[in-house]
Amino acid sequence: MQQIRLIGTFIFIFVACSMLPAQTPVFVSGTEGFKSFRIPAIVKASNGDLLAFAEGRVAGSGDFGDIDIVMKRSQDGGKSWSAIQTVAAYDNLQAGNPAPVFDQSDPAYPQGRLFLFYNTGNNHENEVRKGNGLREVWYKTSTDQGKTWSEPVNITLMTHRPNQPKVNPKYNFKEDWRSYANTPGHAMQFTTGKFKGRIYIAANHSAGDPKPKSTDYQAHGFYSDDHGKTFRISEDISFEGSNEATAAEISGGRLLFNSRNQKGDVKARIVAVSSDGGAKWDTTYFDPNLPDPVCEGSILTIGRSKTGNILAFSNAADTQKRDNLTLRISFDDGKTWAKSYLIDKSTNNEEDFTAYSDLVQTGKNSVGVLYERNDYKSISFKIMNWKK
């Protein structure tokens, strides 16, 4: 009887997964000069092209080493993708955490200007947490839909607070921030309200010496109201252990911030709401409707309804392991999640799992998902229709 149940369960999973929309590999580990690809990010260009970014890890799959930020382009809605292009590098060290966003409100660039925010690092994350290394914050821009790029701009002094006078005398802040990372995934820009035009990047940092259960981490954001000339840092998210984060505009010109819980004691996403454009936080809470195994997630504003902004959210919706990649839709600014769709999950192979993802709007009722699958062996793209 138990064998029959197991066979039945396997058949159900196989049939369910076989009915999922097809996915298209974009970055495949072991090809195009890179042993591994991780950390997907995606945006739509002003001309409709889809631009997919990732960390191209030259020698292996580790989070530190010779890592470049690479990009591919699709001109047919994600059916096919261009050859790989290296967009940002840091010699044989790390350039990572790509966070692209189009500035559509700068009068100097009527066709829009693409920003790519990213981080560099000169040591492993755990060593940087101990004070043995430095993470910096940079951006590049493109005015031709990502075909060519500006020289990199270092904005560390405006967006980070590292107490590193021995490494570089210019970094000497009281806060002693150490590890630092942009949101993996797209950044955002306010499109309405008092803060229209504000470019906002969710981020996180560690402060001081490492603490048990990763409580030295806290999430925050940084933002610009003058098209990248200057930046300010938000108030920290009040929950210790808040980490990799993403943000979206909600109704009334407010911001919804969504973070993973690095402590892992509550297997759900941390949510914070701001009424002042993401500078300070009105409320912060765990959302039990967004289960999470301590992984990355992506949130995106995709429309408006009578009850608030329509949001799409994707993550590995499992409390035990990274898998069961799920798309959820909210019609009321993220208060509730009315629709849920399975994007991808493992079948009979426990190593065939899904992990990080990023979202882009591809139509009125569809979103594209760029996501890690098959034990990080590939980053694939899939269109999900959410209104049927």
NORKA-V362325 format. One record per backbone hydrogen bond with DSSP energy under -0.5 kcal/mol. NH is the residue of the N-H (numbers start at 1). CO is the residue of the C=O. If there is no record, write none. Layout:
BEGIN
NH|CO  NH|CO
END
This chain:
BEGIN
5|1  6|2  7|3  8|4  9|5  10|6  11|7  12|8  13|9  14|10  15|11  16|12  17|13  18|14  19|15  20|17  24|381  25|23  26|379  27|379  29|27  29|377  30|34  31|28  31|34  34|31  35|57  35|58  36|57  37|376  38|55  41|53  43|51  45|49  48|45  50|74  51|43  52|50  52|72  53|41  54|70  55|38  56|54  56|68  57|36  57|55  58|56  58|66  67|65  67|93  68|56  69|88  70|54  70|68  71|85  72|52  74|50  79|76  82|73  85|71  87|69  87|85  88|69  90|91  93|90  94|121  95|67  96|119  99|117  101|115  103|101  103|113  104|102  107|105  109|106  112|109  113|103  114|142  115|101  116|140  117|99  118|138  119|96  120|136  121|94  122|134  128|124  129|125  130|126  131|128  132|127  133|131  136|120  138|118  139|153  140|116  142|114  147|144  150|141  153|139  155|137  155|153  156|137  158|155  159|155  160|156  163|177  164|162  164|171  167|164  168|164  171|168  172|170  173|162  176|173  177|161  178|206  181|204  183|202  185|98  185|183  187|100  188|200  190|198  196|193  197|190  198|195  199|224  200|188  201|222  203|220  204|181  205|218  206|179  207|216  208|176  214|211  215|212  217|214  218|205  220|203  222|201  223|232  224|199  229|226  232|223  234|221  235|279  237|219  240|238  241|217  242|239  243|260  246|258  248|256  250|254  253|250  254|250  254|251  255|274  256|248  257|255  257|272  258|246  259|270  260|244  262|241  262|260  264|261  267|265  268|266  269|287  269|290  270|259  271|285  272|257  273|283  274|255  282|273  283|273  285|271  287|269  288|286  290|287  292|267  293|316  298|314  300|312  302|310  303|310  305|308  308|305  310|303  311|309  311|330  312|300  313|328  314|298  315|326  316|296  317|315  317|324  318|316  323|321  325|344  326|315  327|341  328|313  329|339  330|311  333|309  335|332  338|329  338|336  339|329  341|327  343|325  344|325  350|348  352|349  353|351  355|372  358|370  360|368  362|366  363|366  366|363  367|384  368|360  369|382  370|358  371|369  371|380  372|356  373|378  374|353  375|353  377|373  377|374  378|373  379|27  380|371  381|24  382|369  384|367  386|365  386|384  387|365  388|386
END
